[in-house]
C-alpha cells in the first residue's frame, strides 16, 4: 500500500492556492451540488464489483482495517 502523500488508492490531486481559494469562496450549496454530481459520475463509471463495495462502504458495512 502506498501511504506516501495520503495516496491510499494510488492516486491524488494537486490544486494550487488559486484553485483552492475559488473553491473556498463557493457557497455551501454549490459545493454540495458538485459533490452530488461527482458521486453520480462515480456510480455510473464504476464496474459493478467496485460499485457494490462503494455502496457497502456508504452504508457502513465495510470498514478499512490495516
mmCIF file of the C-alpha atoms, coordinates in Angstrom:
data_MODEL
# 
_entry.id   MODEL 
# 
loop_
_atom_site.group_PDB 
_atom_site.id 
_atom_site.type_symbol 
_atom_site.label_atom_id 
_atom_site.label_alt_id 
_atom_site.label_comp_id 
_atom_site.label_asym_id 
_atom_site.label_entity_id 
_atom_site.label_seq_id 
_atom_site.pdbx_PDB_ins_code 
_atom_site.Cartn_x 
_atom_site.Cartn_y 
_atom_site.Cartn_z 
_atom_site.occupancy 
_atom_site.B_iso_or_equiv 
_atom_site.pdbx_formal_charge 
_atom_site.auth_seq_id 
_atom_site.auth_comp_id 
_atom_site.auth_asym_id 
_atom_site.auth_atom_id 
_atom_site.pdbx_PDB_model_num 
ATOM 1  C CA . UNK A 1 1  ? 0.000   0.000  0.000   1.00 0.00 ? 1  UNK A CA 1 
ATOM 2  C CA . UNK A 1 2  ? 1.310   3.412  -0.926  1.00 0.00 ? 2  UNK A CA 1 
ATOM 3  C CA . UNK A 1 3  ? 0.824   5.718  2.055   1.00 0.00 ? 3  UNK A CA 1 
ATOM 4  C CA . UNK A 1 4  ? 3.042   8.499  0.743   1.00 0.00 ? 4  UNK A CA 1 
ATOM 5  C CA . UNK A 1 5  ? 1.150   11.820 0.484   1.00 0.00 ? 5  UNK A CA 1 
ATOM 6  C CA . UNK A 1 6  ? -2.045  10.136 1.686   1.00 0.00 ? 6  UNK A CA 1 
ATOM 7  C CA . UNK A 1 7  ? -2.439  8.170  -1.543  1.00 0.00 ? 7  UNK A CA 1 
ATOM 8  C CA . UNK A 1 8  ? -4.107  5.028  -0.180  1.00 0.00 ? 8  UNK A CA 1 
ATOM 9  C CA . UNK A 1 9  ? -5.786  4.357  -3.539  1.00 0.00 ? 9  UNK A CA 1 
ATOM 10 C CA . UNK A 1 10 ? -2.613  5.214  -5.525  1.00 0.00 ? 10 UNK A CA 1 
ATOM 11 C CA . UNK A 1 11 ? -3.888  8.492  -6.918  1.00 0.00 ? 11 UNK A CA 1 
ATOM 12 C CA . UNK A 1 12 ? -4.006  12.039 -5.689  1.00 0.00 ? 12 UNK A CA 1 
ATOM 13 C CA . UNK A 1 13 ? -4.894  15.519 -6.841  1.00 0.00 ? 13 UNK A CA 1 
ATOM 14 C CA . UNK A 1 14 ? -2.806  18.664 -6.782  1.00 0.00 ? 14 UNK A CA 1 
ATOM 15 C CA . UNK A 1 15 ? -4.515  22.030 -6.511  1.00 0.00 ? 15 UNK A CA 1 
ATOM 16 C CA . UNK A 1 16 ? -2.778  25.361 -6.442  1.00 0.00 ? 16 UNK A CA 1 
ATOM 17 C CA . UNK A 1 17 ? -3.728  28.086 -3.982  1.00 0.00 ? 17 UNK A CA 1 
ATOM 18 C CA . UNK A 1 18 ? -5.798  29.931 -6.578  1.00 0.00 ? 18 UNK A CA 1 
ATOM 19 C CA . UNK A 1 19 ? -7.947  26.854 -7.256  1.00 0.00 ? 19 UNK A CA 1 
ATOM 20 C CA . UNK A 1 20 ? -8.387  26.270 -3.522  1.00 0.00 ? 20 UNK A CA 1 
ATOM 21 C CA . UNK A 1 21 ? -9.380  29.896 -2.968  1.00 0.00 ? 21 UNK A CA 1 
ATOM 22 C CA . UNK A 1 22 ? -12.027 29.640 -5.702  1.00 0.00 ? 22 UNK A CA 1 
ATOM 23 C CA . UNK A 1 23 ? -13.467 26.510 -4.110  1.00 0.00 ? 23 UNK A CA 1 
ATOM 24 C CA . UNK A 1 24 ? -13.428 28.003 -0.609  1.00 0.00 ? 24 UNK A CA 1 
ATOM 25 C CA . UNK A 1 25 ? -15.362 31.022 -1.874  1.00 0.00 ? 25 UNK A CA 1 
ATOM 26 C CA . UNK A 1 26 ? -18.160 28.873 -3.328  1.00 0.00 ? 26 UNK A CA 1 
ATOM 27 C CA . UNK A 1 27 ? -21.420 28.847 -1.374  1.00 0.00 ? 27 UNK A CA 1 
ATOM 28 C CA . UNK A 1 28 ? -22.083 25.623 0.532   1.00 0.00 ? 28 UNK A CA 1 
ATOM 29 C CA . UNK A 1 29 ? -24.968 24.689 -1.799  1.00 0.00 ? 29 UNK A CA 1 
ATOM 30 C CA . UNK A 1 30 ? -22.636 24.822 -4.827  1.00 0.00 ? 30 UNK A CA 1 
ATOM 31 C CA . UNK A 1 31 ? -20.102 22.595 -3.046  1.00 0.00 ? 31 UNK A CA 1 
ATOM 32 C CA . UNK A 1 32 ? -22.847 20.084 -2.242  1.00 0.00 ? 32 UNK A CA 1 
ATOM 33 C CA . UNK A 1 33 ? -24.118 20.163 -5.841  1.00 0.00 ? 33 UNK A CA 1 
ATOM 34 C CA . UNK A 1 34 ? -20.574 19.477 -7.079  1.00 0.00 ? 34 UNK A CA 1 
ATOM 35 C CA . UNK A 1 35 ? -20.222 16.589 -4.638  1.00 0.00 ? 35 UNK A CA 1 
ATOM 36 C CA . UNK A 1 36 ? -23.553 15.103 -5.727  1.00 0.00 ? 36 UNK A CA 1 
ATOM 37 C CA . UNK A 1 37 ? -22.563 15.304 -9.407  1.00 0.00 ? 37 UNK A CA 1 
ATOM 38 C CA . UNK A 1 38 ? -19.206 13.699 -8.596  1.00 0.00 ? 38 UNK A CA 1 
ATOM 39 C CA . UNK A 1 39 ? -20.858 10.796 -6.754  1.00 0.00 ? 39 UNK A CA 1 
ATOM 40 C CA . UNK A 1 40 ? -23.360 10.310 -9.597  1.00 0.00 ? 40 UNK A CA 1 
ATOM 41 C CA . UNK A 1 41 ? -20.487 10.174 -12.089 1.00 0.00 ? 41 UNK A CA 1 
ATOM 42 C CA . UNK A 1 42 ? -18.558 7.666  -9.996  1.00 0.00 ? 42 UNK A CA 1 
ATOM 43 C CA . UNK A 1 43 ? -21.591 5.413  -9.621  1.00 0.00 ? 43 UNK A CA 1 
ATOM 44 C CA . UNK A 1 44 ? -22.111 5.409  -13.401 1.00 0.00 ? 44 UNK A CA 1 
ATOM 45 C CA . UNK A 1 45 ? -18.438 4.874  -14.252 1.00 0.00 ? 45 UNK A CA 1 
ATOM 46 C CA . UNK A 1 46 ? -17.639 2.124  -11.723 1.00 0.00 ? 46 UNK A CA 1 
ATOM 47 C CA . UNK A 1 47 ? -17.563 -1.543 -12.634 1.00 0.00 ? 47 UNK A CA 1 
ATOM 48 C CA . UNK A 1 48 ? -20.361 -3.457 -10.848 1.00 0.00 ? 48 UNK A CA 1 
ATOM 49 C CA . UNK A 1 49 ? -17.986 -5.103 -8.339  1.00 0.00 ? 49 UNK A CA 1 
ATOM 50 C CA . UNK A 1 50 ? -16.451 -1.774 -7.345  1.00 0.00 ? 50 UNK A CA 1 
ATOM 51 C CA . UNK A 1 51 ? -19.863 -0.144 -7.152  1.00 0.00 ? 51 UNK A CA 1 
ATOM 52 C CA . UNK A 1 52 ? -21.056 -2.806 -4.706  1.00 0.00 ? 52 UNK A CA 1 
ATOM 53 C CA . UNK A 1 53 ? -18.056 -2.173 -2.440  1.00 0.00 ? 53 UNK A CA 1 
ATOM 54 C CA . UNK A 1 54 ? -18.667 1.589  -2.704  1.00 0.00 ? 54 UNK A CA 1 
ATOM 55 C CA . UNK A 1 55 ? -22.321 1.200  -1.726  1.00 0.00 ? 55 UNK A CA 1 
ATOM 56 C CA . UNK A 1 56 ? -21.461 -1.112 1.196   1.00 0.00 ? 56 UNK A CA 1 
ATOM 57 C CA . UNK A 1 57 ? -18.928 1.451  2.401   1.00 0.00 ? 57 UNK A CA 1 
ATOM 58 C CA . UNK A 1 58 ? -21.542 4.224  2.238   1.00 0.00 ? 58 UNK A CA 1 
ATOM 59 C CA . UNK A 1 59 ? -23.960 2.058  4.247   1.00 0.00 ? 59 UNK A CA 1 
ATOM 60 C CA . UNK A 1 60 ? -21.257 1.437  6.854   1.00 0.00 ? 60 UNK A CA 1 
ATOM 61 C CA . UNK A 1 61 ? -20.942 -2.253 6.040   1.00 0.00 ? 61 UNK A CA 1 
ATOM 62 C CA . UNK A 1 62 ? -17.271 -2.020 5.015   1.00 0.00 ? 62 UNK A CA 1 
ATOM 63 C CA . UNK A 1 63 ? -14.624 -0.764 7.408   1.00 0.00 ? 63 UNK A CA 1 
ATOM 64 C CA . UNK A 1 64 ? -10.994 -0.226 6.387   1.00 0.00 ? 64 UNK A CA 1 
ATOM 65 C CA . UNK A 1 65 ? -8.572  -2.222 8.505   1.00 0.00 ? 65 UNK A CA 1 
ATOM 66 C CA . UNK A 1 66 ? -4.783  -2.236 8.402   1.00 0.00 ? 66 UNK A CA 1 
# 
